[in-house]
Amino acid sequence: MNRLLLILALLVSALPLFAQEAEECHRPPTQELADFKEAYVPQEFAFESFHWEILDLVVLASLLLAASLLSIRHKKKSIFTALSVVGLLYFGLFRGGCICPVGATTNFCMGLVAPEMIGKTTAVLFLMPLVAAFFFGRVFCTSACPIGAIQHLIGRKKGNCLIPRRVNQLLRLIPIGLLVATVWGALHSGIFLACKVDVYKPIFFTGHAWFGQLGDLMNGTLTEPRLILVGNWGIWLSLIVVLIFGIFVPRPFCRFVCPYGVLLGFFSKIGLRRRQIDSESCFACTQCTKTCPVQAITAVGKNKAVKVDDFHCIQCGRCDGTCSGNALISPSPFPGTSIPNIGKKSGGR
């Protein structure tokens, strides 16, 4: 009881102080603050035009279609490089990393629970690469994916470090775990879990900011007087380390992080057009196993029978540039029809 009376006495004694502070909070503003309020004009942020969403769909469909036709005709890596540059410039820098294969997975899963949270365009952008993977393989990875484009451009043509087979198999389990965690986080709490491990975001955000500054200058509106660099030094240091690592070990994010790649691999595995090696034409030189950036081609057994893993093959065309035996083919899913087998032997080059 004594303690309660003591607390009440302290509160009563503090009332004048509270009243004084409340009075100070309601004092008239300074002239500088009054002038600022008088001249302030609220900034209006308009919703993005639906035309941009349509353009996203058109660009994505065009890149996927071009990559699909080039893939089944077994064109060389240089043409896929041109597509990846277009994908990086548009989706990576101009659109700020949209479409992001990691974020798209979360967005789509959130839409399953609450469809009003995402638009139909987002769902179509998520499904289009999967449909392309079912018919033509993982062409999205080397044509439209901005993350894949960066890794594709910095990777060396020769002298890549091959990861030991068992270690490579263990590392390939990480994207599966991230996919499960991404889906769980999206369905339960709307968390973009896998986005937190995307170290390439500073490039996309900075490029998007630069395009925004350029647009402001062209429109004659106010903009930052200097080029914006998004992210702190720690984020950029992590990015530099990953980029250097990606020079020697190709596509580390695609192979050991990307959850969307798991879905693409599944649809490619059950798909119609599967890249294969004709055993009668193959010399078993194993050069393709050394140039494959994702180690999707392996030589099995004493006879070195070369096989392609459709789940991990990203249709980049590097093996087409090294195979001297014209052994790479894309067999028809319906051999008894007019749909042909396409490959180097059939004049697909």
Secondary structure, 3 states (H helix, E strand, C coil): CHHHHHHHHHHHHHHHHHHHHHHHHCCCCCHHHHHHHHHCCCCCCCCCCHHHHHHHHHHHHHHHHHHHHHHHCCCCHHHHHHHHHHHHHHHHHHCCCCCCHHHHHHHHHHHHHCHHHCCHHHHHHHHHHHHHHHHHCCHHHHCCCHHHHHHHHHCCCCCCCCCCHHHHHHHCHHHHHHHHHHHHHHHHCCCCCHHHHCCCHHHHHHHHHHHHHHHHHHHCCCCCCCCCCCCCHHHHHHHHHHHHHHHHCCCHHHHHCCCHHHHHHHHHHCCCCCCEECCCCCCCCCHHHHHCCCCCEEEECCCCEEEECCCCCCCCCHHHHHCCCCCEEECCCCCCCCCCCEECCCCCC
